Each structure stands twice: as C-alpha cells, then as structure tokens.
C-alpha cells in the first residue's frame, strides 16, 4: 500500500501504533506533537513518557519502519521522540506515587538477587526513567554496600529522606534497613515487626513521583511478599536464580509463593549463567546451562535473560560501584537486555488489554 503523504494520512498510520506505557493509540492522548508531510519528506514529533524511556529508540525505529512501509516513495522519514508528561496516581493504602512496582526475589540466598535488583533500577534510571530502589531484605540488606551508600537517613517533618544515588543525569532515591541498623547487628524480628518496618519505609520515605519502584526482596518465601501484596498493588515480580538444579527448585517455590499471593510473574533471570575464561576465551558452564530458561518455559514465565560470571561485576559490587557495570562493555549488554525485555513485556501486556473508553486530551 502506498500513496502521497499528507498530515491526515500520516496520523492514520500513527493511530495504529500503541503508546508503550498505556497500550492506547498514540493519537488518543495528545502524544502526536507535530506532523509535516509532503512528497519529499515526512517528519513527526512523538511524545513518550519516561516510563517507557528504555523503549524510546525501539519505538522510534518502529514508527519509522511503518511510515516507510506505508509511503515507500517518500525519500526521507524522520521521527523525533520528546518527553510526554503523565504523572502517576497514588497506589494502595500508603499513597505511593509510582506507576509500576516491581519486586525482585529468589528462592534462596547467594544467587545475586540484590545485584540484579540494583542493576535493573540503575539500568532504567540510566535510560531516563524516574526510579526508586527499596531494599526490603531486612535480615541481610546488601544494597547499601553494593551502591557505596552509608549513614542514617535524615528525617524532615516526619518523613524519611532517602539516600540519593547519582545515575546518569538524575539522582535515584534508595532506602534500606541497612541505613538504620548498625553494620554487624542482627535484625531479630517477628512477622508483625517486619510488616510495620516495610510499610513505614514505603509510606514515610520521600520517594517523589516515580515511574518504577524496584523492591529487592528477602530470599525465600517469608512474610514480606504477603505484606507487599496487602499494602501495595504490585505490577509483578522478577525471580533470579542460577542454572543449578537446587537453585531452580527453590526458585520454583518462590514462583509458587508469588502466585499464591496474586503477584504476577514478570520474568526469570539466570545469573552466573556461565564463565568465559579471559585468557583463552573458552566458556565454562560452572553451574549447568540453560536451567532457568527451561524452567521459565515450563512454568509459562517470560525469560528475561542471563548474566555470566564476570570478575568486574564482583569487583564493582565489592567496591560499592555497581553503577560501573554499565560502563563495562562485557557486562552492559546483558544488563541492558534484561531491562529492555522486562519493560518490553510490560508494554506488550498493556497493548493486549481491552481498549479503554476514549479520554479527552488535556
């Protein structure tokens, strides 16, 4: 199908492309900022929210592809992506201003769950999304160490001021029990105390307005998932495991727990997937191979990707410089792929929902 372009024809094409955040056509929410079309060129400006920042490049490429396909005789097609403001509503009993809340859990400790949780938060923030990171691993909070953050948070007018981590051109709020309990001191609490602490950190921290709140869960199947399901509508959970059978067995239990408390499963990540010897380039599957991917397929859960065993990832975490993983050409592609698939799956879910009634453009 081809023809001479005009503004109306281009707008009709854009009506068939979904906003990654809402799944609604771009033309319905005032996101088509401008169209200039003639026989020689097509130029459009599209507004997308920071919620889908990691998908901006792919969305721009998709729009260009569709326009070139519809108008093959036009020699020049240019698509500009600009920020589109759409503030979040307030979530749950605590009134958190966030669009998506994603829990990162595991069936057992020692699989790199906190590294993956922090890396997802950092990756989304680097892309341009507004992200907060809550370390809800009350018994073994490791996020402060991974990010090089120390000291008790300040209190202003009864609210907790989170630590702010410099990520790209923005500062990401981070809150953890590790900021409140002295290093080396054990937290020995029963369920009600855990419930109160998690609720308070969610409710009383000055998170600001967020696209995403990433929550680093405790390993296993404890009370925290139940608390979160009661006080906050979670977008879903990501489960981290290693390829070995015992880790996969525990990961399956964590998946069953999330399903039992009605938290959707957004995907699985296989950490420590393999090791490539830097001297020889030979690959070693130290903990087995592909176990998480097979388990994800068997349980009908998206597989988000794998992260190999890499010395720089361990060194950056030990030095409190997990953000540096994105400066490492060996680690960055794996972490970026996980972030892109995670948010891409959310966008696909939004696009698959039944259409909502049309809303007025404000």
Secondary structure as UniProt FT lines:
FT   HELIX           7..14
FT   TURN            15..16
FT   TURN            20..22
FT   HELIX           26..28
FT   TURN            29..30
FT   STRAND          32..37
FT   STRAND          41..48
FT   HELIX           50..55
FT   HELIX           56..70
FT   TURN            71..73
FT   STRAND          76..83
FT   STRAND          90..91
FT   TURN            92..95
FT   STRAND          96..105
FT   HELIX           113..127
FT   STRAND          131..135
FT   TURN            139..140
FT   HELIX           143..147
FT   STRAND          154..156
FT   TURN            157..158
FT   STRAND          159..161
FT   STRAND          163..167
FT   TURN            168..169
FT   STRAND          170..176
FT   HELIX           177..179
FT   TURN            183..184
FT   HELIX           191..204
FT   STRAND          210..216
FT   HELIX           224..231
FT   STRAND          236..241
FT   HELIX           245..260
FT   TURN            261..262
FT   STRAND          265..276
FT   TURN            278..280
FT   STRAND          283..284
FT   TURN            286..287
FT   HELIX           291..298
FT   TURN            299..300
FT   STRAND          303..309
FT   HELIX           311..318
FT   TURN            319..320
FT   HELIX           322..327
FT   TURN            329..331
FT   HELIX           332..352
//
